[in-house]
């Protein structure tokens, strides 16, 4: 018990940013600090702990522990030394296509596990380059399950409001609206794909 308290105290003292690298006993960890300023912060914390603690796959970032003490909400992950896929793709020295394909395959394997293979299927709801992290050998792992949607074993689909990061809503979401009035014309679809018009947030 004392050992756990000491670790929690060390994490709380060292974690001063939303996401930071922490070293304890010569081991590096990534610590995500959730702030209670958001009304759904508590729900996000519980969703992330619940969803990730049920998973075990080489292409998912491993949750090593968490702190739920007073006002502190910390998630402790394995440290991914090469940062996010977003930074990797747009650095000055561009990665070759072989490495890009390896990352794509690894990400696909992680998603396949979430959707098909784990006990409770999980819909990530916020897939983007910033949420794919790279380890020492550039092995890709999916991270950030804060708004993940869990499916029951006998459930094949789910209905929910728009979730995820604004700006990453696929234009195709407009094409599957139940109300035909809301579906775009082909001209509008082309404009959306070309980026000549903004993709508005679909109705809830």
C-alpha positions as YAML, in Angstrom:
chain: A
units: angstrom
residues:
- id: 1
  name: UNK
  ca: [0.00, 0.00, 0.00]
- id: 2
  name: UNK
  ca: [2.80, 2.40, 0.94]
- id: 3
  name: UNK
  ca: [4.62, 1.49, -2.26]
- id: 4
  name: UNK
  ca: [1.57, 2.37, -4.35]
- id: 5
  name: UNK
  ca: [1.18, 5.67, -2.52]
- id: 6
  name: UNK
  ca: [4.84, 6.55, -3.12]
- id: 7
  name: UNK
  ca: [4.48, 5.83, -6.84]
- id: 8
  name: UNK
  ca: [1.28, 7.86, -7.07]
- id: 9
  name: UNK
  ca: [2.92, 10.75, -5.24]
- id: 10
  name: UNK
  ca: [5.93, 10.68, -7.56]
- id: 11
  name: UNK
  ca: [3.71, 10.64, -10.63]
- id: 12
  name: UNK
  ca: [1.56, 13.54, -9.41]
- id: 13
  name: UNK
  ca: [4.66, 15.65, -8.66]
- id: 14
  name: UNK
  ca: [6.34, 14.94, -12.00]
- id: 15
  name: UNK
  ca: [3.29, 15.17, -14.24]
- id: 16
  name: UNK
  ca: [2.86, 18.91, -14.79]
- id: 17
  name: UNK
  ca: [1.55, 18.83, -18.36]
- id: 18
  name: UNK
  ca: [-1.38, 17.14, -20.08]
- id: 19
  name: UNK
  ca: [1.01, 14.51, -21.45]
- id: 20
  name: UNK
  ca: [4.54, 14.10, -20.13]
- id: 21
  name: UNK
  ca: [7.42, 11.66, -19.90]
- id: 22
  name: UNK
  ca: [8.16, 10.44, -16.39]
- id: 23
  name: UNK
  ca: [11.15, 8.40, -15.23]
- id: 24
  name: UNK
  ca: [10.94, 6.31, -12.05]
- id: 25
  name: UNK
  ca: [13.62, 3.76, -11.07]
- id: 26
  name: UNK
  ca: [15.32, 4.34, -14.46]
- id: 27
  name: UNK
  ca: [12.16, 3.30, -16.33]
- id: 28
  name: UNK
  ca: [10.34, 5.73, -18.62]
- id: 29
  name: UNK
  ca: [6.57, 6.07, -18.75]
- id: 30
  name: UNK
  ca: [4.13, 8.31, -20.57]
- id: 31
  name: UNK
  ca: [1.69, 9.90, -18.14]
- id: 32
  name: UNK
  ca: [-1.55, 11.44, -19.37]
- id: 33
  name: UNK
  ca: [-3.11, 13.94, -16.98]
- id: 34
  name: UNK
  ca: [-6.86, 14.47, -17.31]
- id: 35
  name: UNK
  ca: [-8.18, 17.79, -16.07]
- id: 36
  name: UNK
  ca: [-11.58, 18.05, -14.43]
- id: 37
  name: UNK
  ca: [-12.38, 21.31, -16.23]
- id: 38
  name: UNK
  ca: [-14.34, 19.38, -18.87]
- id: 39
  name: UNK
  ca: [-17.84, 18.27, -17.79]
- id: 40
  name: UNK
  ca: [-17.26, 14.80, -19.26]
- id: 41
  name: UNK
  ca: [-13.72, 14.46, -17.86]
- id: 42
  name: UNK
  ca: [-14.67, 11.85, -15.27]
- id: 43
  name: UNK
  ca: [-16.55, 9.84, -17.88]
- id: 44
  name: UNK
  ca: [-13.57, 10.05, -20.25]
- id: 45
  name: UNK
  ca: [-11.21, 8.78, -17.55]
- id: 46
  name: UNK
  ca: [-13.41, 5.81, -16.67]
- id: 47
  name: UNK
  ca: [-13.97, 4.98, -20.35]
- id: 48
  name: UNK
  ca: [-10.25, 4.92, -21.07]
- id: 49
  name: UNK
  ca: [-9.39, 2.78, -18.05]
- id: 50
  name: UNK
  ca: [-12.28, 0.41, -18.71]
- id: 51
  name: UNK
  ca: [-11.62, -0.05, -22.43]
- id: 52
  name: UNK
  ca: [-7.83, -0.33, -22.40]
- id: 53
  name: UNK
  ca: [-7.67, -2.60, -19.34]
- id: 54
  name: UNK
  ca: [-9.62, -5.19, -21.34]
- id: 55
  name: UNK
  ca: [-7.19, -5.23, -24.26]
- id: 56
  name: UNK
  ca: [-3.93, -7.05, -24.92]
- id: 57
  name: UNK
  ca: [-2.37, -6.64, -28.36]
- id: 58
  name: UNK
  ca: [1.08, -5.76, -29.70]
- id: 59
  name: UNK
  ca: [-0.35, -2.87, -31.73]
- id: 60
  name: UNK
  ca: [-2.14, -1.15, -28.84]
- id: 61
  name: UNK
  ca: [-0.33, 1.12, -26.38]
- id: 62
  name: UNK
  ca: [-0.24, -0.73, -23.06]
- id: 63
  name: UNK
  ca: [-1.89, 0.85, -20.04]
- id: 64
  name: UNK
  ca: [0.40, 0.08, -17.09]
- id: 65
  name: UNK
  ca: [-1.61, 1.73, -14.33]
- id: 66
  name: UNK
  ca: [-3.62, 4.74, -13.27]
- id: 67
  name: UNK
  ca: [-4.06, 7.16, -10.39]
- id: 68
  name: UNK
  ca: [-7.53, 8.11, -9.13]
- id: 69
  name: UNK
  ca: [-6.66, 10.05, -5.99]
- id: 70
  name: UNK
  ca: [-8.51, 13.18, -4.91]
- id: 71
  name: UNK
  ca: [-8.53, 15.60, -7.84]
- id: 72
  name: UNK
  ca: [-5.80, 13.72, -9.71]
- id: 73
  name: UNK
  ca: [-6.65, 11.59, -12.73]
- id: 74
  name: UNK
  ca: [-3.54, 10.07, -14.30]
- id: 75
  name: UNK
  ca: [-3.13, 7.31, -16.88]
- id: 76
  name: UNK
  ca: [0.27, 5.60, -17.05]
- id: 77
  name: UNK
  ca: [1.31, 4.10, -20.40]
- id: 78
  name: UNK
  ca: [4.38, 2.49, -21.87]
- id: 79
  name: UNK
  ca: [6.64, 5.20, -23.32]
- id: 80
  name: UNK
  ca: [6.71, 5.36, -27.13]
- id: 81
  name: UNK
  ca: [10.09, 6.87, -27.95]
- id: 82
  name: UNK
  ca: [9.45, 7.94, -31.56]
- id: 83
  name: UNK
  ca: [6.37, 10.01, -30.91]
- id: 84
  name: UNK
  ca: [3.25, 10.21, -33.03]
- id: 85
  name: UNK
  ca: [2.66, 9.16, -36.63]
- id: 86
  name: UNK
  ca: [1.64, 12.74, -37.37]
- id: 87
  name: UNK
  ca: [5.11, 14.08, -36.51]
- id: 88
  name: UNK
  ca: [6.80, 11.16, -38.25]
- id: 89
  name: UNK
  ca: [5.02, 11.68, -41.59]
- id: 90
  name: UNK
  ca: [5.69, 15.40, -41.79]
- id: 91
  name: UNK
  ca: [9.28, 15.60, -40.60]
- id: 92
  name: UNK
  ca: [11.96, 16.94, -42.95]
- id: 93
  name: UNK
  ca: [13.37, 13.47, -43.72]
- id: 94
  name: UNK
  ca: [10.33, 11.71, -45.15]
- id: 95
  name: UNK
  ca: [9.94, 7.97, -44.33]
- id: 96
  name: UNK
  ca: [10.16, 5.52, -47.22]
- id: 97
  name: UNK
  ca: [7.11, 3.69, -48.52]
- id: 98
  name: UNK
  ca: [8.11, 0.35, -46.98]
- id: 99
  name: UNK
  ca: [8.11, 1.89, -43.51]
- id: 100
  name: UNK
  ca: [4.80, 3.63, -44.21]
- id: 101
  name: UNK
  ca: [3.23, 0.32, -45.25]
- id: 102
  name: UNK
  ca: [4.54, -1.41, -42.12]
- id: 103
  name: UNK
  ca: [2.93, 1.29, -39.99]
- id: 104
  name: UNK
  ca: [-0.33, 1.03, -41.95]
- id: 105
  name: UNK
  ca: [-0.44, -2.77, -41.52]
- id: 106
  name: UNK
  ca: [0.31, -2.50, -37.79]
- id: 107
  name: UNK
  ca: [-2.44, 0.09, -37.32]
- id: 108
  name: UNK
  ca: [-4.88, -2.09, -39.28]
- id: 109
  name: UNK
  ca: [-4.02, -5.10, -37.10]
- id: 110
  name: UNK
  ca: [-4.69, -3.06, -33.98]
- id: 111
  name: UNK
  ca: [-8.06, -1.90, -35.32]
- id: 112
  name: UNK
  ca: [-8.95, -5.44, -36.40]
- id: 113
  name: UNK
  ca: [-8.29, -6.64, -32.86]
- id: 114
  name: UNK
  ca: [-10.48, -3.90, -31.38]
- id: 115
  name: UNK
  ca: [-13.34, -4.53, -33.80]
- id: 116
  name: UNK
  ca: [-13.28, -8.32, -34.07]
- id: 117
  name: UNK
  ca: [-11.03, -10.15, -31.61]
- id: 118
  name: UNK
  ca: [-11.24, -8.72, -28.08]
- id: 119
  name: UNK
  ca: [-13.98, -9.90, -25.73]
- id: 120
  name: UNK
  ca: [-15.92, -6.63, -25.87]
- id: 121
  name: UNK
  ca: [-15.55, -5.06, -29.31]
- id: 122
  name: UNK
  ca: [-14.35, -1.45, -29.13]
- id: 123
  name: UNK
  ca: [-14.93, 1.41, -31.57]
- id: 124
  name: UNK
  ca: [-12.09, 3.90, -31.08]
- id: 125
  name: UNK
  ca: [-14.08, 6.96, -32.32]
- id: 126
  name: UNK
  ca: [-11.03, 9.22, -32.77]
- id: 127
  name: UNK
  ca: [-8.57, 7.56, -35.15]
- id: 128
  name: UNK
  ca: [-6.05, 10.05, -36.52]
- id: 129
  name: UNK
  ca: [-2.24, 10.24, -36.96]
- id: 130
  name: UNK
  ca: [-1.80, 11.88, -33.55]
- id: 131
  name: UNK
  ca: [-3.29, 8.78, -31.90]
- id: 132
  name: UNK
  ca: [-0.92, 6.31, -33.56]
- id: 133
  name: UNK
  ca: [2.36, 6.18, -31.61]
- id: 134
  name: UNK
  ca: [5.71, 4.72, -32.68]
- id: 135
  name: UNK
  ca: [8.09, 2.69, -30.51]
- id: 136
  name: UNK
  ca: [11.87, 2.29, -30.74]
- id: 137
  name: UNK
  ca: [11.73, 0.15, -33.90]
- id: 138
  name: UNK
  ca: [8.89, 2.29, -35.30]
- id: 139
  name: UNK
  ca: [6.30, -0.32, -34.36]
- id: 140
  name: UNK
  ca: [2.93, 1.42, -34.57]
- id: 141
  name: UNK
  ca: [0.51, 1.25, -31.66]
- id: 142
  name: UNK
  ca: [-2.94, 2.79, -31.28]
- id: 143
  name: UNK
  ca: [-3.48, 5.09, -28.30]
- id: 144
  name: UNK
  ca: [-6.04, 7.41, -26.67]
- id: 145
  name: UNK
  ca: [-9.25, 5.54, -25.92]
- id: 146
  name: UNK
  ca: [-10.89, 8.42, -24.04]
- id: 147
  name: UNK
  ca: [-14.08, 8.38, -26.13]
- id: 148
  name: UNK
  ca: [-14.07, 4.72, -27.13]
- id: 149
  name: UNK
  ca: [-17.44, 3.06, -27.56]
- id: 150
  name: UNK
  ca: [-17.84, -0.46, -26.16]
- id: 151
  name: UNK
  ca: [-20.09, -2.98, -27.91]
- id: 152
  name: UNK
  ca: [-21.81, -5.86, -26.14]
- id: 153
  name: UNK
  ca: [-21.07, -9.38, -27.49]
- id: 154
  name: UNK
  ca: [-24.46, -9.60, -29.27]
- id: 155
  name: UNK
  ca: [-24.36, -6.03, -30.59]
- id: 156
  name: UNK
  ca: [-23.33, -5.44, -34.21]
- id: 157
  name: UNK
  ca: [-23.84, -1.67, -34.41]
- id: 158
  name: UNK
  ca: [-24.21, 1.36, -32.18]
- id: 159
  name: UNK
  ca: [-25.92, 4.72, -32.45]
- id: 160
  name: UNK
  ca: [-24.33, 7.77, -30.89]
- id: 161
  name: UNK
  ca: [-23.80, 11.45, -31.46]
- id: 162
  name: UNK
  ca: [-20.81, 12.73, -33.42]
- id: 163
  name: UNK
  ca: [-17.67, 11.82, -31.48]
- id: 164
  name: UNK
  ca: [-14.00, 12.54, -32.04]
- id: 165
  name: UNK
  ca: [-11.84, 15.47, -33.06]
- id: 166
  name: UNK
  ca: [-13.43, 18.20, -35.15]
- id: 167
  name: UNK
  ca: [-11.78, 18.33, -38.55]
- id: 168
  name: UNK
  ca: [-11.50, 14.55, -38.77]
- id: 169
  name: UNK
  ca: [-15.14, 13.82, -39.60]
- id: 170
  name: UNK
  ca: [-15.14, 11.92, -42.90]
- id: 171
  name: UNK
  ca: [-17.14, 13.59, -45.71]
- id: 172
  name: UNK
  ca: [-18.73, 10.18, -46.37]
- id: 173
  name: UNK
  ca: [-20.76, 10.54, -43.15]
- id: 174
  name: UNK
  ca: [-23.02, 12.96, -45.02]
- id: 175
  name: UNK
  ca: [-23.77, 10.35, -47.71]
- id: 176
  name: UNK
  ca: [-25.35, 7.92, -45.25]
- id: 177
  name: UNK
  ca: [-27.77, 10.32, -43.59]
- id: 178
  name: UNK
  ca: [-31.24, 8.78, -43.24]
- id: 179
  name: UNK
  ca: [-32.91, 11.98, -44.41]
- id: 180
  name: UNK
  ca: [-32.31, 12.19, -48.21]
- id: 181
  name: UNK
  ca: [-32.58, 15.98, -48.06]
- id: 182
  name: UNK
  ca: [-29.35, 16.06, -46.05]
- id: 183
  name: UNK
  ca: [-27.36, 13.93, -48.50]
- id: 184
  name: UNK
  ca: [-25.05, 15.98, -50.76]
- id: 185
  name: UNK
  ca: [-25.15, 16.05, -54.54]
- id: 186
  name: UNK
  ca: [-22.24, 14.54, -56.47]
- id: 187
  name: UNK
  ca: [-20.96, 18.05, -57.18]
- id: 188
  name: UNK
  ca: [-20.98, 18.78, -53.45]
- id: 189
  name: UNK
  ca: [-19.18, 15.48, -52.73]
- id: 190
  name: UNK
  ca: [-16.42, 16.40, -55.20]
- id: 191
  name: UNK
  ca: [-16.06, 19.82, -53.56]
- id: 192
  name: UNK
  ca: [-15.80, 18.20, -50.13]
- id: 193
  name: UNK
  ca: [-13.17, 15.73, -51.32]
- id: 194
  name: UNK
  ca: [-11.14, 18.46, -53.05]
- id: 195
  name: UNK
  ca: [-11.23, 20.60, -49.92]
- id: 196
  name: UNK
  ca: [-12.73, 23.57, -51.75]
- id: 197
  name: UNK
  ca: [-15.52, 23.71, -49.14]
- id: 198
  name: UNK
  ca: [-15.42, 22.87, -45.45]
- id: 199
  name: UNK
  ca: [-16.93, 19.64, -44.16]
- id: 200
  name: UNK
  ca: [-19.65, 20.77, -41.74]
- id: 201
  name: UNK
  ca: [-20.46, 18.75, -38.64]
- id: 202
  name: UNK
  ca: [-23.40, 16.44, -39.47]
- id: 203
  name: UNK
  ca: [-26.57, 16.61, -37.36]
- id: 204
  name: UNK
  ca: [-26.59, 14.53, -34.17]
...
